[in-house]
Amino acid sequence: MRLPAPAPKLDEMLARPELATALLRVLAAVDGPLVEGRYLHWDAVRHRTPPPGLTSDEWWLGLTLRRQSNFRALPLLSADGTPFRYGMPDAVLELLHWIDQHAAGEAMVSETIGDRGDQRRYLVNSLIEEAVTSSQLGGANATRKVAKEMIRSGRPPRDRAERMILNNYLAMTDLRELAREPLTPDGVHRLHRTLTQDTLDHPSAAGRLQGPDEVRAHVEWTDETVTHVPPTAHQLPARLAAMCQYAHGGAEFTHPVVRAVMLHLWLAYDHPFGDGNGRTARALFYREMLASGYWLFQYVSISRLLLKAPAQYGLSFLHTETDGFDATYFLLYQLGILRRAIEDLLAYLLRKGAEARETEALLRRGDLNHRQVALLTHALRHGDAVYTVHAHGESHRVTRQSARSDLLDLERRGLLQRRVVGRRFEFLPASELRERLRAAAAAPASVSAG
């Protein structure tokens, strides 16, 4: 994929006599910052037919002036000292309103999935999904199936990719607690250390900013073209302190979701660590969302969607850098990802809720606990699944004894089969499980497993 053409700069356009003299005509013809309802970069605008009476350059001049009249400055500065800016066009306001309606607080999850045990299970699933896909964006090549088996079984990671995923999972599980504390440089160091422990070529780099004597980390396109050279290492401590100060808010109101997105952009732009910058930037976004009360984001995975179109994710950074550090491109892209992620989560919860209710209706006797119902719901869809005491306990955050009792009780009922592998038990769905459940539902009730 080719890189976007840099946008003409406003001062350079105004220095051209033919554009300067056409200014009033341009402003009369261009009444807003959008093109066909979209916030397009010069690389796309230059290939479209301009409005009648305008050249492409005149059209871009009008768009730039309309956009800059609505800009807000960020304390984030480019490597040469240019301030980042962003606009708040209607598309941004509409997305922020939608996110506020659907993601502030935990009511949506509670209303959709009333059972607290089910809510905990979905939380674990989401944490694993984000850990896997964020690590895959960072280069980990482990599959979801293998990674999920590692986390649920509790086995140690076998290689660097699995360690990256486990680190990401541990960091994500800590974010709710970290969100209760003010963001500090030490907190960012700790987060990076958790994300990169035992995965770096130089172990001492975990949780440490790059130093002036090191080759600076940079960003490359897929063909190894360098697309971003971050600020020099000697600037990093002051830039990190400024980023944390921005997270605390200021005299001018900034929408919390905008602030969370800009923290993501800020750390990714500064690239202060030797490796793991993308994972740290995404984790900072989550931390800020939770700190601002958007608790639904415990259950939302954004990296899953970013991984589906990594080129678009990269372009949102490049469009910002190649158009006078206009962060509106990155903001709009991320807000669109957030909406899609929330919509996917709500659809998932509705589907899981329907499946759980179907299974519960099948088990009308009501003498199975919610953990057993959840396992049987999964087993009905995955006939080759394998369940262990450790994985069952980890999925539901219960003690080993409770998990063991659940599985042995289901074996006694004829719903699971047990086998011995090494020194541990493994449980598999019984053959013709649905028929067995129907038979069990018609039989006299037995004592609850508790």
N, C-alpha and C positions, 0 to 999 in steps of 0.2 A: 504493500500500500504506500502510495506516495505521500509525502509530507504536505501540509496545507501551505499555500502561498501566504507570506506575511501581509497583513493589512496595511494599506497606506496610512501614514501618520497624519494626524490633523494639522500639525504645524507645517508639514511639508505640502499638504494639499492647499492650505491657505496661502502659501508662498507662491503658488502658481497663479499668475494673473487671470487666466481664463476661468479658474474656479472661484477666485476671490470676487470677480465682477459678477458672477452668476449667483452669488450667495442668496439674495432675496428671492430669486426665481426658484432656487433649489428648496428653500425652506417652505415656500408656498406649495410646492409639489409633493414634499415628503412630510407627512403629518404625524409620524410615529416611529418607534424604534424597530418595528417588526416587518418582516417580509412574508406575505401569505400566512400570517399568524405565527411566524417562527422567528426566533432570534438567530438569524443566519450570520455566519462568518463571511468575510470578504471572499474567501476561496469558493464559496457557493454563490454569492451575490454576483460575482463577475461573470458567471456563466448564464445568468438569467437576463431576460429582456427587461430593460429599465422602464420606468413609467414614461408615457409620451412626452417628448420634448427634453428628456434628460439623457446624458451619456452615463455609462456605468460609473465613471469617476464622480460625476455630479451626484448620482444616486447615493453612492457610498458616503460622500461628504454630508449629504442631508441626513442619512441614517446615523452617522457618527455624531453630528451635532445634536440630534434628537436624543440619542442615548446619553451623551455626556451631560445634558441638562438635568438628568435624573440620577446621576451617579452619587454614590456614597463612598467615601474614602475608607480604606482599611488601614490599620497600623502596620500591616504586612508590607514590606518594601522589597522590590526586586534587588538582585545583586548589585545593580548600578544605582540604587536609591530611588527608583520610580515607585510611587505608591500603587498598590493594587486598588481597584475600584470595582463596584458592582452596582447594577441597576435593579429596580423593582417593577418591571413591566407587569401587565395584568396576568400573564402566564405564571409568574412567580407568586403573585398574591393569591391566585386561584389554587395553586398547589399547596401553599402554606395553609390556607383555610381548610382544605380537604384533610391534610395531615393532622391539623389541630382537632378536627372533628373525630378522626378515627384512631389516633395514636396517643392522645393525652390521657394518662391514667390506665388502669387495668380493667375497667368496667367491661370493655368489649370482650376480653377473654372470659371474664367471669360470667357474662351473660350467655356467651356461646357454649362454653364448656364449664358447667357449674361444678363438676367434681374436682376437688383440690388435687386429688391424686393424678387425674388426667392432666390437669394444668402443669404439674411438676414434670410429668413424662414428656409433654410437648416442649417444655422449656429445655429439658436435656437434649431432645432431638434437635432443637434449633441451635443450641450451643455447639453441638457436634457438627451440624451442617455448616455453620459459619466458620468453625475452626478448620474444617476440611477445605472449603472453597477459598477462604482467605489465604491459606497456606499454598493451595494450588496456584493462585495468582502470583504468589511469591516464588514459585518454581518447584514446589513439592510435587512429586509424580505418583504418590500413593493414591489408590482408588478409594472411593467412598466406602465400599464394602469392607475393605481391609482396615481402613482407619476406624470405622465404627466398631468393628469387631475388637480392635485393640483397646479402644476407650471403654467399651462396655465390659470386656473381659478383665481389664486391669493388667494385662500383660505389658512388659516393658517394650518400648519401641525398638524395632530391629535395625533401623537405619536413620539417616538424617531427615528424610522426608517424613517419616512417621514421628520423629521427635519434634519437627516443626509443628505438626498437627496437634500433638499432645500439648506442647507449649501454648499454642493458640487457644486450645480448650481451657487450660488452666487459667490463662489470662482472662478469657471471657467470663469464667465463673467468678472471678474476683472483681469484675467491673462494678457490680452493684454496690459493693462495699467501698470501692475506690471513689464512686460517684458521690459519696457522702462527705468527702474531704475536698477542700479547695485544691485546684490543680497547681502543682508546683514543679519546678525543674526536676527535683528529686523523684517526684511521682512519675514523671515521664521516663526518667532513667530506670526506675523499678519496673515499669511496664515493659520497656524494651528488653530488660534483662530476662524477664519471665518469657517473653516471646522468642528469644534467641538463645537461651541457655543450651549449651552443648550442640549447637548447630553451626557455629562460625569457625572459619579456618584459624582465627586467632581468638581463643576463648576470652581473653581479657577485654575484647571489644564489646562484650555483652553489657548493655547498660551504660556505655561510655560514648560521649561525643567524639567525633573524629578530631585529631590534633593537627596542628600546622605541618608536622613532619610526615603526614600520611597522604597518599594519593586519594583525592576526594572521590567519593562515590558519585556516579552520574547515571543518567537514564539513557538507555539505547532503544532504538526501534528494532523490529524483528530482524532487519538486515544488518544490525550492529551499527547503524547510523546513530551518532550521539544526538539526542533530542533535547537534553536538558543538562546544563552545567550549573550546579547549585552554588550558593554563596561560599566564600572562602571560609576555612575552618576557624580562623581567629574571630570571625563574626558570630559564631554559633552560640556561645553562652549568652550573649546579650539578646540575640534573636529568640532563643528559647525562653528567656525571662519575659520578653515582650509578648510572646505567644500566650504564656500562662496569665499575664496581666489582662490580655484581651478576653480570655476565658472568664475572668471575674466580672466582666461587664464594665460599663463606663457611664458617662453623663448622658450620652445619646443612646436611646433604646435600640437594641438589635434583636430581632426575632430569634428566639433560642434555636430554632432549627437552622436558620441562616448561620448563626454562630458555630454550631456543630459542624456544618458543611465547610465553613471557612477554616476551622481548626484542622480538618482533614486535608484541605488544600495547603494550608500553611506548613504542616510538618512534611508533607510530600514535596513541596517546593524546596524547603530548606535542606531536606535529605541529610540530616545531621549525623546519622549513624552509618557505619560501614556496610551494613546489610540490615534487612528487616524494616526499612522505612515505610513501605506500603502497609505492612501488617500493623505497624504502630500507628500510622495515620488512621486506618480504619477503626482500630480499637479506641483511639481518642475520640472519634466521632461517636461511637457507642457510649463511651463514658459521659460525654457531654449531653447526649440525649437523655440518658438516665438521670443525670444530675439536674436536668431541667424538667423532670417529671413525666417524660414520655416512656412510661414503664412498659408499654406494649413492645418496645424495641428489645426487650429481653427475648422475645419470641421471633424476631424478624431477622432474616439473613439477607444482607445486601450483596455480599460477595458472590453468592450463587448467581445473581443476575449479572454482576460485573464480569464474572467468568465466562458467561455466555457470549459476551461481545467485548472482549478486552480492547479491541482496536477503538471502539467508541469511547471507552473509559479513557484511553490514552489521548484521543483527540480532544476530549473536554479540557485536558490540561494544555494541550498544544494550542487550541484556539484561544485560550486565555493568554498564553505567553506571546502569541503572535499577533495580538490585537491590543497593544498598549496595556497589557495586564488587566484586561476586563474580565473579572471573575464571574460575570453573569453566565457565561457559557458553562462553566463548571457547576455553578449553582443550579441552573435549569436542568442539566443532565442528572445531577444527583437527586434533585427533588422528584424527577420523573422515575428514577430507580426506587426511591422510597415509596412512592405511591404504588408502583407495581408490586413491591415486596409486601406491603401491607395488604393489598388485594389478594395476593397469593396466600398469605397467612390466613386471612379470614375465610377464603374458600376451603383451605386445608382444614381449618377448625370445624367448619360446617360439615365437611365430609366425614371427618373423624367422629364428630358428635353423632351423626346419623348412623355410622357403623357401630358405635358403642351402644346406641339405643336399640339397634337391631339385635345385637348380641344379648343385651340385657333382656329384651323381650323374649328371646329364645330361652333364656335362663330365668324363667318366671319364678322359680322357687325363691330366688333372692338370697341364697345362702353362700354365694361366692363374693369375696371382697373385690374392690375396684381394681386392685392389681391383677388379680386372676382374670377378671373380665377383660382387662386391657391385653393381657398375654394371649388369651383365647381369641380375641379379635384379630390380633396380629397373626396367630397361628392359622386362622381360617384363610388368610390371604397368602401365607407363606408356608406351604406344607413341608418345605425342606429346612425350616428354621431350626436352630439349635439354641437351647436356653440353659444357662448356668446359674448357680446360686449367686455368684458375684455380679454377673451382668444384670440379673433381675433386681438385685438390691441397689445397684448403681442407677438403674433406670428410674427407680421409684424413691430413691433416697431413704431406704429403710435398712434396718440391721440385717446382718447375715442370717440370724435365727428366723426372723420374719420371712425373709426371702426363701429360706430352705423349707419352712412350713408350707408356704404357698405352693411350691413345686411338688413336694411330696404328697400334699393333699390332692392336687390335680392328677398325680399318678394313681393314687388310690381310687379315684373316681373313674379311672380308665380313659382320661382325656389326654394324658401325656405318657410317653414311654421313656424309661430310664436306661441309660447305658453307662458303663464305667470306662473312662479314658484316662489312663495313667492313675493318678490319685484323686481324681475328681469325678463327680457325677455330671452327665449331660442329659438333658431332657429334650425329646422330640415330640412333635404333634402326633397323636395317635392316628392310625389309618381311619378313614371315613369319619373324621372328627365332627363334621356337621350332623351326621346321622346320630352319632353318640350324644351330641348335645341335645338333639331333639328327644332322644330316649331318656336322657337325664331329666329334661324339663318335665316329662310326663310321669317320672317316678316320684315316690313320696319324698318330702324334704328331708335333708340330713343336717347334722350339726355344722354350723359355720366354721370356716377355717380361721376367722378372726383377723 
